[in-house]
Amino acid sequence: MPFSCQGLSTFTYPYRPLVKRYAKLGLHRYNIKKGTNFELDALIKFNMKSNGACSFLITLAARDTVAGRPMQIFQVRVDENRYGLLDATCTTARIRGETTDGFCLPQPVYGFPGWPSDDGVFDASERFCSVEISKLRSNPWIRLYLELAVYTKDRRISDEDLSKLEIVKVVIETTYDEPPLKAKSSDLYIVFKGLARNGLGEQLERKAIIKSVFDEQTGSLSLMGELCKSQDDVTFMSVEEMHYRFRQSLGAV
């Protein structure tokens, strides 16, 4: 199914927040591989094949603002392995006309980590590196991964909802001898706020785990992410508790 992202038809194409972020994921993959700094300028068009999980072939315009290169047209392919959570592989990300980026099959991610039972492990083990919140702006891929994990869990979420997400804490675990913020493959542990449920819970802290795997041989980038269930999440509250929190939000208790 082809869709245009320009002109009046932009009001009709599906999964607008997701297509934009998959385009950014493709550029992130290209930057990892080539050492460039391309940023999304505009979506042009995409083809989507849907069978529950979807495949997206996206054409976009991007600029390398650091190197001052002229705008380039990119072709990106992202294949979802499952529907209802973040489990996808960016198999192609290239400047249109390049032939060095061969096709590779989607790769599922194995060995998904769990959140430690004691958060003190993050500070006690050298395997983990805490990221200063001030460094998030210069590492936008962290927020990109989180937004993908949130949106793929509930595709009714809007761009406005995603913009409200506030990252509270980030911890990176990597097994390679490279700076954590430059690691091509890693386990990402994120504490965040701003995800409301039924109009409540914006200030509740939630947790997300995102595992990224970059295949040096094929150049593919695979992501798997999950939101950790919380006893404070209203989707798991009793009816009485939901009523109490709603009255609390109105100042009635």
Order of alpha helices (4+ residues) and beta strands (2+ residues): beta-alpha-beta-beta-beta-beta-alpha-beta-alpha-alpha-beta-beta-beta-beta-alpha
